[in-house]
Structures are given as C-alpha cells and as structure tokens.
Amino acid sequence: MKKISLFMTALLFCMMFSFISCNKCSSPQEVAVEDTVENVVTEPANLVVENLISMDRQAMYNKVGGDYRWYETCMRLEDFLDEDNDGTLAEVVNVFQAVIQREQGFDTKVYKFQHFADGTYAEDSVIGFWIEDFPLDEEAIQVTYKEAYDNLMAVNMPKPHSRYVTLRKQVGPVDANPQYIFGNLRETVFVDAVTGEVFDYNPAFGKPEDGKGFKMPLGEWP
C-alpha cells in the first residue's frame, strides 16, 4: 500500500499539470507499480530544474541505456503566482518512459523522479505507457524555468492563482513548441520554451481568433 500511495501521489501531481491544457489527462495507462525508492534525504537545496533534468536523464541512461523518452517536468512553487513570490520551487517531478524486457517479451515502463526543496528524493515506476505528450528529448528547449517565470511575471496579464507549472509538448492539432504551462483549469498561461513568448491560449490548439482551439481549457479544477 505504501508503494501505491507514493506512486499515486506523484501521478496525481503530474495529472494536475496535464489537466490544465486539455480535458483528458496525459497519464500512464498503468498495470502494476514496481521499483520504489522512498524518501531518500540528500540535503536541502535550491531546486534548479535544468540540473535535475540532466541528473534524471543520466539516471535513466544508467538504468536502460539511451532508449528512453522524456515526457514532462512538473513543478510546484512555494507560493502562489498571483501573490508575493519569487518563483522558488518546492517540488520537481521528471517523467520518463522506456521499453524494457519483461518475461518473454517487451513492455513499456513509466518512471517518475521526485525532488523536494528539503532534500528529500523519491523514485517510482509503473508498467504502462504515457499519453497526450510528444517526447521532449530532441526538442530545442532554449528557455529555462527561471526565464519562463520571469517572462510570465513581466507581461501585463493576470497571473493564475496557482502554484503549479509543467514543461510539456502537448499532442494537438497544431504543431507547437514545448510550453511551460502555468496555472490550473480555471486560469492558465503558456510560455513558449523555445522563444519565450507568453500566451493566454494553448498554442497546441491554435489561436482562438483564427477559429481554432480555446483560450481556456475545458472542465474545472476545484
């Protein structure tokens, strides 16, 4: 039960970000939870997103070699975006998928690496596959999390009452760049991870004024 609880916490955390850009969550179609590493304490540290991505990608290479996919990086801020805050992060979760040998054949496995500001680290995995996102491995991501945050705060646009952001490239009718997606189902702002441009609509669904997409996602988040 403890393994399932830890994995579901991570899964729900990433689901919160995936929900903000479409009405169907990008999530693993899971079969069974495996390989849990819980609450490994290193030391309190400033969470640098790019460093954690590099570290976890190296961990994936050590586990499975080069045949894996990086799908999302989910982040939780210490404070709400529309209140006094400086972008400091409380948690970062990196999501990967790899093909593994299983019994007499092959299967896919989703891995999650969780990093917390207090130095706690946890890792978990599940047999299944990740949907709704394109892989980020080969994407030319030029904008760091801090730059995306600064761009968001600099524009004359209402900030979401949220502490969440995810880096992902959503599957949609328009071939858009990866986006840093700040907010929740009620309020969402997108920052292009290649150009740094800020949008109040989902670029993966096109511009609302062109008759495409939607300014705000479907559904509601409590």
Sequence and secondary structure as in RCSB ss.txt:
>XXXX:A:sequence
MKKISLFMTALLFCMMFSFISCNKCSSPQEVAVEDTVENVVTEPANLVVENLISMDRQAMYNKVGGDYRWYETCM
RLEDFLDEDNDGTLAEVVNVFQAVIQREQGFDTKVYKFQHFADGTYAEDSVIGFWIEDFPLDEEAIQVTYKEAYD
NLMAVNMPKPHSRYVTLRKQVGPVDANPQYIFGNLRETVFVDAVTGEVFDYNPAFGKPEDGKGFKMPLGEWP
>XXXX:A:secstr
 HHHHHHHHHHHHHHHHHHTT SS   B  SEEEEEEEEEE       HHHHHHHHHHHHHHHHTT EEEEEEEE
EESS TTSS    EEEEEEEEEEEEEETTEEEEEEEEEEEETTSEEEEEEEES B SEE  TT      HHHHHH
HHHHSSS   S SEEEEEEE  SS    EEEEE SSSEEEEETTT  EESS GGG  GGGT S SS SS   
